[in-house]
């Protein structure tokens, strides 16, 4: 999701989405550590960027 789309969501929705993304990242990282490979390694980078984007929007809305 793009940042301008995230700005339309409430802080509660953003925090729920952030927790989902963190869980997804943990599962993917665990899979990578156990098996040594993942189906789509670029997905790790995408999830980290999405988490950063969510943190940014939450901070902007809080201030």
C-alpha positions as MATLAB code, in Angstrom:
seq = 'XXXXXXXXXXXXXXXXXXXXXXXXXXXXXXXXXXXXXXXXXXXXXXXXXXXXXXXXXXXXXXX';
ca = [
       0.000    0.000    0.000;
       1.215    3.474   -0.776;
       1.688    6.092    1.951;
      -1.138    8.277    0.648;
      -3.493    5.284    0.899;
      -2.344    4.581    4.448;
      -3.046    8.163    5.536;
      -6.764    7.534    4.965;
      -6.803    4.792    7.624;
      -7.299    5.372   11.336;
      -4.460    4.875   13.824;
      -6.153    1.726   15.154;
      -6.275    0.223   11.650;
      -2.662    1.223   11.037;
      -1.487   -0.431   14.250;
      -3.411   -3.614   13.407;
      -1.845   -3.648    9.958;
       1.599   -3.041   11.490;
       1.225   -6.029   13.785;
       0.138   -8.195   10.828;
       3.176   -7.129    8.811;
       5.536   -7.806   11.728;
       4.057  -11.282   12.161;
       4.440  -11.918    8.449;
       8.073  -10.801    8.563;
       8.811  -13.066   11.538;
       7.296  -16.087    9.791;
       9.206  -15.413    6.589;
      12.484  -14.846    8.429;
      11.966  -18.043   10.411;
      11.302  -20.000    7.222;
      14.463  -18.585    5.705;
      16.561  -19.484    8.742;
      15.228  -23.042    8.953;
      15.199  -24.015    5.287;
      17.883  -21.641    4.048;
      15.679  -20.402    1.235;
      12.365  -18.688    0.605;
      10.073  -18.699   -2.377;
      10.344  -14.946   -2.959;
      13.373  -13.369   -1.234;
      12.388   -9.884   -2.403;
       9.297  -10.161   -0.206;
      11.481   -9.675    2.901;
      12.550   -6.250    1.653;
       8.982   -5.328    0.702;
       7.678   -6.204    4.154;
      10.430   -4.192    5.880;
       9.594   -1.167    3.715;
       5.891   -1.541    4.477;
       6.644   -1.636    8.218;
       8.742    1.530    7.903;
       5.975    3.193    5.900;
       3.422    2.289    8.583;
       5.673    3.654   11.351;
       6.072    6.911    9.419;
       2.341    7.404    8.898;
       1.546    6.540   12.528;
       4.126    9.088   13.701;
       2.735   11.747   11.369;
      -0.806   11.175   12.601;
       0.263   11.210   16.260;
       2.074   14.533   16.022;
];
